[in-house]
Amino acid sequence: MRIKFVPCSRLGNSSLLLLALSGFLVFITFCWLLSSSFISNDYSRKVELEHNVVQLREKLQYAETLQRQRQKEVLRLQQQIVKASRNGSVEHAAADNSSSGAAADMNAIGNLMLPNIYNHLPHLLQIEEGINPAYSVSKGRTGVSLVIGIPTIPRQVKSYLVETTKSVLNGMSDAEKKTTLIIIFIAELNLEVVQKQAVELEIQFQFEIVSGLIEIVAPPASFYPDFSTLKETLGDPSDRFRWRTKQNLDFSYLMMYAQSRGTYYLQIEDDIVAKAGFVNTISNFILSQASSDWFMLEFCQLGFIGKLFKSRDLALVSEFFLMFHMDKPVDWLLDHLFYVRLCLPDKDMTHCARMKAKQRIRYKPSLFQHVGVHSSLKGKVQRLKDKDFGKMKLHKGHSNPPATITTSLKIYKQYTIEKAYAGISLFWALLPQAGDYVRFDFVPPIGVEK
């Protein structure tokens, strides 16, 4: 093809005007693309910065929780020293003025009766062996992002524990497994039964246990009171009263055990299936919250499945369950906890529901589905299903490398390509034309295999 150049003198005024207008449009388009590149880059950096700030804030709060726990341990040690000194076990506790001043401070602490677990479980005062786990298989993994608690008890008809654990593992990436801890809590009082089930788990999940991803723990029988001496409530039969009371204590023990191990705590049940990518979805949902004031995020509407807490709040939750462990089932107590914290006597239930919705936030569609039929309560059959589990999302977030993204496509509303790339939302563009493009500039550059 030959291109013929025409001298400007032979062009008419209209042609010159058209040429000038075309040049202006090209300049404007170039400026728009250049600004879009900077805006896109700034947006990606802004999203990344916001996510980093949220993660840093949660880690700092988790560290503060650990520090408070250490302070409590020091306080308990001081009280024990004071008690021992009063019994004559410690001699010369105040040899000089400074030590006598310290002893006086400890006496002041010792005279103040602080609330503790013995208020709720007084039988523990008679237990010499303490409340350490009766059985434990642990590599001591700590400081993780997510702790997953799976309370389980041997069932007479069918056990779902192995299938549940496999489903949880299959739903996680290798990178996520390195920042997660799964605690299988065998809530059985017969140590022989515990050991038998633990051996089965060690055979099934040998690699995960050796790597520290999975821990197995069982509480001591001495942690539980003599249920026959407790006053039954709600008019329940004795076996049901014992079952729900023990479940409250099970959950409390598990939460106390898990509290110091990671930033967030997720509790599920031993008869569920998990959706693939659930950890990534949970992480993105945490980061998408406009405020960090939430108390619980729900990823399943049934029972105590898919309930996520900040680890620093577990002390409050577990103590509330301990306070009322004989009174009501655990899911009722959880709802009452929100009522006590948020609802006002001079406001109606609509206001109460609105306040609870700000701190008890539900994610849809559900990430976990209940599959068990035979309950851990003897003779109980339940076919509960989460109706929201089967609904598919239009968008699935992925963990993508850092990049600057530009596109000539016209964006529809807030559905930008940057949000889709960050795993927050979907990308929606209008009327694509021939020649439109989407460009990814990876920073730093990466090798693309396929």
Secondary structure, DSSP 8 states (H G I E B T S, - for coil): -------GGGS-HHHHHHHHHHHHHHHHHHHHHHHHHHHHHHHHHHHHHHHHHHHHHHHHHHHHHHHHHHHHHHHHHHHHHHHHHHTT-S-SS--SHHHHHHHHHHHHHHHS----HHHH-GGGGG-SS-S--SEEE-----SEEEEEEEEE---SS---HHHHHHHHHHTS-HHHHHTEEEEEEE--S-HHHHHHHHHHHHHHTHHHHHTTSEEEEE--GGGS--GGGS---TT--HHHHHHHHHHHHHHHHHHHHHTTTEEEEEE--SSEEE-TTHHHHHHHHHHT-S-S---EEES-SSTTSSEEEEGGGHHHHHHHHHHTTTTS-HHHHHHHHHHHHH--TTS-HHHHHHHHHHHEEE-SS-SEEE---B-SSTT-B-----TTTT---S--------EEEEE-SEE-TT--HHHHHTTSS---EES--TT--EEEEESS------
